[in-house]
């Protein structure tokens, strides 16, 4: 699903926004290339998630909305890095904010598409810890790899077969 999102709507929507604002509104004719727009998209998405759980953070006694941090980061990057497109990063942030708030969640591919891709690529057979979409067999989020506890409950077996417990380390 990640590949589908990043090559589809997460590349196209910020690009269309950039073309509209840069060319038609500000009459700029500059080329933009690179994945930094995706970085700002993801930062915007995470800022909205953080804002939902913690709306403000305190900075020097002043409450600052959590969602404003990516805007400040965009300004700082534009000031420090030469030939960086401030407008393209803002378009990425806008799409990240829209994704985080749920306004464009409909762009995520449905389960039928994901099951078709899984079946054609044989992902369950090729990838050892692949988490399937199939609800009937594996549940929505699949079977995640885990460790098993054997023997004494007080000293379970860890990931590498090392027993943990009350062993004293050092002198």
Residue frames relative to the residue before (quaternion, step in Angstrom):
aa qw qx qy qz dx dy dz
X 1.0000 0.0000 0.0000 0.0000 0.00 0.00 0.00
X 0.6173 0.5676 -0.3527 0.4152 3.59 1.02 -0.74
X 0.6569 0.5036 -0.3132 0.4657 3.57 0.91 -0.88
X 0.6425 0.5234 -0.3204 0.4589 3.57 0.98 -0.84
X 0.6837 0.4835 -0.2941 0.4607 3.60 0.92 -0.86
X 0.7327 0.4469 -0.2599 0.4426 3.59 0.81 -0.93
X 0.6945 0.4089 -0.2951 0.5133 3.60 1.09 -0.40
X 0.6919 0.4491 -0.2739 0.4946 3.57 1.23 -0.29
X 0.8700 0.0953 -0.0574 0.4804 3.58 -0.49 -1.17
X 0.6648 0.5095 -0.3300 0.4353 3.63 1.00 -0.66
X 0.6714 0.4188 -0.3068 0.5289 3.59 1.22 -0.16
X 0.7058 0.4984 -0.2676 0.4264 3.56 0.94 -0.90
X 0.6918 0.4989 -0.3005 0.4269 3.60 0.77 -0.98
X 0.6803 0.4405 -0.3284 0.4851 3.66 0.80 -0.76
X 0.6165 0.5514 -0.3448 0.4439 3.59 1.08 -0.64
X 0.6606 0.4900 -0.3002 0.4831 3.57 0.96 -0.85
X 0.6348 0.5163 -0.3287 0.4716 3.58 1.00 -0.80
X 0.6549 0.5111 -0.3119 0.4610 3.58 0.95 -0.88
X 0.6493 0.5129 -0.3236 0.4590 3.58 0.92 -0.86
X 0.6592 0.5152 -0.3124 0.4498 3.55 0.92 -0.88
X 0.7458 0.4148 -0.2415 0.4619 3.58 0.69 -1.07
X 0.7129 0.4636 -0.2812 0.4447 3.59 0.78 -0.96
X 0.7644 0.3875 -0.2168 0.4675 3.59 0.81 -0.92
X 0.7876 0.3639 -0.1895 0.4597 3.57 0.77 -0.96
X 0.7208 0.4064 -0.2514 0.5020 3.59 1.04 -0.67
X 0.8128 0.2551 -0.1152 0.5109 3.61 0.73 -1.08
X 0.3359 -0.7857 0.4601 0.2409 3.61 1.32 -0.03
X 0.3328 0.7191 -0.5232 0.3136 3.55 0.94 0.96
X 0.1343 -0.7916 0.5926 0.0641 3.58 -1.01 0.76
X 0.3529 0.7291 -0.5078 0.2934 3.57 0.55 1.17
X 0.4328 -0.6953 0.5170 0.2489 3.53 -1.11 0.75
X 0.1462 -0.7695 0.6180 0.0673 3.54 -1.14 0.73
X 0.0905 0.7836 -0.6091 0.0825 3.56 -0.91 0.94
X 0.6167 0.5640 -0.4126 0.3623 3.54 -1.19 0.55
X 0.5242 -0.6713 0.4433 0.2792 3.53 -1.23 0.51
X 0.3845 0.7431 -0.4888 0.2470 3.63 1.15 0.14
X 0.5674 0.5864 -0.3896 0.4271 3.58 1.13 -0.47
X 0.6327 0.5144 -0.3274 0.4774 3.60 1.11 -0.66
X 0.6063 0.5480 -0.3563 0.4530 3.58 1.05 -0.70
X 0.6926 0.4527 -0.2820 0.4857 3.58 0.87 -0.90
X 0.5850 0.5566 -0.3683 0.4609 3.60 1.11 -0.56
X 0.6968 0.4622 -0.2734 0.4754 3.57 0.87 -0.92
X 0.6286 0.5173 -0.3366 0.4732 3.59 1.04 -0.72
X 0.6435 0.5181 -0.3196 0.4640 3.60 1.00 -0.77
X 0.6358 0.5228 -0.3182 0.4703 3.56 1.01 -0.84
X 0.6923 0.4676 -0.2840 0.4705 3.60 0.85 -0.92
X 0.6171 0.5423 -0.3515 0.4490 3.60 1.07 -0.66
X 0.6484 0.4953 -0.3204 0.4813 3.59 1.02 -0.74
X 0.6280 0.5186 -0.3412 0.4694 3.61 0.99 -0.74
X 0.6636 0.4899 -0.2984 0.4801 3.57 0.97 -0.86
X 0.6331 0.5451 -0.3228 0.4447 3.57 1.01 -0.82
X 0.6347 0.5341 -0.3326 0.4487 3.59 1.05 -0.73
X 0.7399 0.3857 -0.2336 0.4993 3.61 0.99 -0.74
X 0.7877 0.0782 -0.0224 0.6107 3.60 1.10 -0.70
X 0.2366 -0.8464 0.4548 0.1441 3.62 0.14 1.24
X 0.8094 0.1554 -0.0655 0.5625 3.61 1.05 -0.64
X 0.1032 -0.7294 0.6603 0.1460 3.51 -1.32 0.32
X 0.4161 -0.7277 0.4955 0.2276 3.52 -1.10 0.68
X 0.0257 -0.7897 0.6116 -0.0409 3.53 -0.84 1.06
X 0.8348 -0.1069 0.0267 0.5394 3.57 -0.28 1.26
X 0.7203 -0.4408 0.2419 0.4779 3.57 1.04 0.73
X 0.6486 0.4776 -0.3162 0.5013 3.58 1.29 -0.05
X 0.3433 -0.7289 0.5518 0.2154 3.57 -0.89 0.92
X 0.1000 -0.7939 0.5998 -0.0020 3.54 -0.74 1.17
X 0.4670 -0.6686 0.4872 0.3122 3.64 -0.83 0.87
X 0.5368 -0.6629 0.4284 0.2981 3.56 -0.93 0.94
X 0.6575 0.5415 -0.3254 0.4107 3.60 0.96 -0.73
X 0.6081 0.5835 -0.3575 0.4024 3.63 1.20 -0.30
X 0.4865 0.6899 -0.4328 0.3163 3.62 1.15 -0.33
X 0.6754 0.4799 -0.3319 0.4509 3.67 0.81 -0.76
X 0.6040 0.5461 -0.3635 0.4526 3.60 1.08 -0.58
X 0.6467 0.4968 -0.3092 0.4892 3.57 1.01 -0.81
X 0.6420 0.5178 -0.3216 0.4652 3.59 0.98 -0.82
X 0.6300 0.5313 -0.3252 0.4637 3.58 1.04 -0.76
X 0.6519 0.5032 -0.3055 0.4780 3.59 0.99 -0.80
X 0.6604 0.5093 -0.3067 0.4586 3.58 0.95 -0.88
X 0.6597 0.4993 -0.3082 0.4695 3.59 0.91 -0.90
X 0.6587 0.5075 -0.3142 0.4581 3.58 0.95 -0.81
X 0.6827 0.4846 -0.2860 0.4662 3.57 1.08 -0.65
X 0.7463 0.4296 -0.2224 0.4572 3.58 1.03 -0.77
X 0.7488 0.3545 -0.2007 0.5228 3.59 1.00 -0.77
X 0.3760 -0.7463 0.4960 0.2359 3.60 -0.69 1.02
X 0.8505 0.1609 -0.1517 0.4772 3.56 -1.26 0.64
X 0.3938 0.6743 -0.5102 0.3605 3.57 0.94 0.96
X 0.3846 -0.7367 0.5127 0.2154 3.55 -0.92 0.91
X 0.3174 -0.7590 0.5471 0.1545 3.54 -0.38 1.27
X 0.6556 0.5276 -0.3080 0.4439 3.58 0.96 -0.86
X 0.6529 0.5030 -0.3197 0.4674 3.62 0.96 -0.80
X 0.6542 0.4987 -0.3203 0.4698 3.58 0.99 -0.77
X 0.6278 0.5192 -0.3377 0.4715 3.59 1.05 -0.66
X 0.6298 0.5184 -0.3345 0.4719 3.59 1.05 -0.72
X 0.6339 0.5144 -0.3218 0.4797 3.59 1.03 -0.74
X 0.6438 0.5124 -0.3180 0.4710 3.57 0.99 -0.81
X 0.6388 0.5354 -0.3297 0.4434 3.57 0.94 -0.84
X 0.6718 0.4702 -0.2984 0.4884 3.59 0.95 -0.85
X 0.6302 0.5274 -0.3308 0.4640 3.61 1.04 -0.69
X 0.6396 0.5035 -0.3179 0.4862 3.56 1.03 -0.79
X 0.6589 0.5057 -0.3093 0.4631 3.60 0.95 -0.85
X 0.6471 0.5023 -0.3186 0.4770 3.60 1.03 -0.75
X 0.6707 0.5131 -0.2968 0.4458 3.58 0.94 -0.88
X 0.6984 0.4479 -0.2765 0.4850 3.58 1.03 -0.71
X 0.5318 -0.6585 0.3902 0.3624 3.58 1.25 -0.24
X 0.4263 0.7275 -0.4572 0.2829 3.61 1.20 0.05
X 0.7957 0.2387 -0.1391 0.5390 3.61 1.03 -0.63
X 0.2615 0.7860 -0.5184 0.2121 3.61 1.09 0.59
X 0.5609 0.6155 -0.3891 0.3939 3.59 1.17 -0.44
X 0.5881 0.5954 -0.3653 0.4076 3.61 1.21 -0.30
X 0.5287 0.6117 -0.4171 0.4151 3.60 1.22 -0.30
X 0.4977 -0.6684 0.4501 0.3210 3.60 -0.87 0.85
X 0.5159 -0.6576 0.4668 0.2889 3.53 -1.13 0.73
X 0.6911 -0.4917 0.3355 0.4100 3.53 -1.30 0.23
X 0.5944 0.5651 -0.3771 0.4303 3.61 1.06 -0.61
X 0.6577 0.4981 -0.3053 0.4754 3.58 0.96 -0.86
X 0.6713 0.4999 -0.3020 0.4563 3.58 0.90 -0.89
X 0.6422 0.5073 -0.3228 0.4754 3.59 1.01 -0.77
X 0.6342 0.5257 -0.3301 0.4609 3.59 1.02 -0.76
X 0.6590 0.4935 -0.3064 0.4779 3.59 0.94 -0.87
X 0.6375 0.5251 -0.3244 0.4611 3.60 0.98 -0.81
X 0.6793 0.4982 -0.2908 0.4537 3.55 0.95 -0.88
X 0.6832 0.4866 -0.2870 0.4627 3.59 0.93 -0.88
X 0.7401 0.4014 -0.2268 0.4896 3.58 0.98 -0.80
X 0.2939 -0.7792 0.4974 0.2429 3.60 1.30 -0.20
X 0.0928 0.8550 -0.5028 0.0869 3.56 0.90 0.96
X 0.6287 0.5374 -0.3475 0.4418 3.59 1.03 -0.66
X 0.6924 0.4646 -0.2766 0.4777 3.58 1.07 -0.67
X 0.7205 0.4652 -0.2465 0.4514 3.58 1.07 -0.72
X 0.7696 0.3084 -0.1632 0.5348 3.58 0.97 -0.81
X 0.4390 -0.7506 0.4229 0.2550 3.61 -0.56 1.12
X 0.8009 0.2287 -0.1231 0.5395 3.64 0.92 -0.75
X 0.2417 0.7944 -0.5229 0.1928 3.58 1.09 0.66
X 0.2809 -0.7453 0.5841 0.1562 3.57 -0.96 0.90
X 0.2856 -0.8047 0.5046 0.1276 3.56 -0.47 1.26
X 0.4851 -0.6468 0.5118 0.2905 3.52 -1.31 0.41
X 0.5054 0.6920 -0.4030 0.3214 3.57 1.22 -0.52
X 0.3241 -0.7878 0.4963 0.1675 3.58 -0.44 1.23
X 0.6590 0.5401 -0.3303 0.4061 3.58 0.96 -0.76
X 0.7532 0.3906 -0.2141 0.4840 3.58 0.96 -0.81
X 0.8532 0.1863 -0.0400 0.4855 3.55 0.67 -1.08
X 0.5109 -0.6158 0.4482 0.3986 3.61 1.16 -0.21
X 0.7166 -0.4672 0.2927 0.4273 3.58 -1.21 0.28
X 0.8027 0.2579 -0.1305 0.5217 3.59 0.91 -0.83
X 0.5657 -0.6659 0.3591 0.3282 3.56 1.22 0.35
X 0.5645 -0.5468 0.4843 0.3844 3.49 -1.39 -0.20
X 0.2165 -0.7874 0.5650 0.1178 3.53 -0.55 1.13
X 0.5286 -0.6258 0.4521 0.3530 3.60 -1.00 0.69
X 0.0175 0.7977 -0.6011 0.0458 3.55 -0.98 0.86
X 0.4771 -0.6394 0.5117 0.3190 3.54 -1.29 0.18
X 0.3352 -0.7320 0.5535 0.2130 3.54 -1.17 0.48
X 0.3399 -0.7163 0.5755 0.2004 3.54 -1.14 0.74
X 0.0176 0.7925 -0.6080 0.0450 3.55 -0.73 1.10
X 0.7773 0.3365 -0.2397 0.4745 3.54 -1.18 0.44
X 0.8309 -0.1583 0.1560 0.5101 3.49 -1.10 -0.83
X 0.4782 -0.6817 0.4742 0.2859 3.57 -0.88 0.93
X 0.6524 0.5349 -0.3196 0.4314 3.58 1.09 -0.68
X 0.7781 0.2124 -0.1469 0.5726 3.62 1.14 -0.35
X 0.0674 -0.8334 0.5484 0.0118 3.58 0.30 1.24
X 0.4954 -0.6274 0.5099 0.3176 3.53 -1.28 0.47
X 0.3453 -0.7562 0.5263 0.1789 3.55 -0.84 1.03
X 0.7877 -0.3362 0.2421 0.4559 3.54 -1.32 -0.23
X 0.7728 0.3403 -0.1776 0.5054 3.59 0.90 -0.90
X 0.6131 -0.5663 0.3482 0.4268 3.59 1.19 0.32
X 0.5023 0.6369 -0.4313 0.3951 3.59 1.23 0.20
X 0.3653 -0.7347 0.5293 0.2160 3.52 -0.81 1.02
X 0.1905 -0.7555 0.6142 0.1252 3.53 -0.98 0.84
X 0.2029 0.7695 -0.5843 0.1589 3.53 -1.10 0.56
X 0.7169 -0.4226 0.3274 0.4476 3.52 -1.12 -0.71
X 0.2258 0.7692 -0.5616 0.2050 3.60 0.70 1.01
X 0.3440 -0.7415 0.5389 0.2037 3.54 -0.84 0.99
X 0.1886 -0.7759 0.5952 0.0905 3.52 -0.93 0.95
X 0.7701 0.3256 -0.2483 0.4892 3.57 -1.02 0.76
X 0.7334 -0.4405 0.3123 0.4130 3.54 -1.36 -0.19
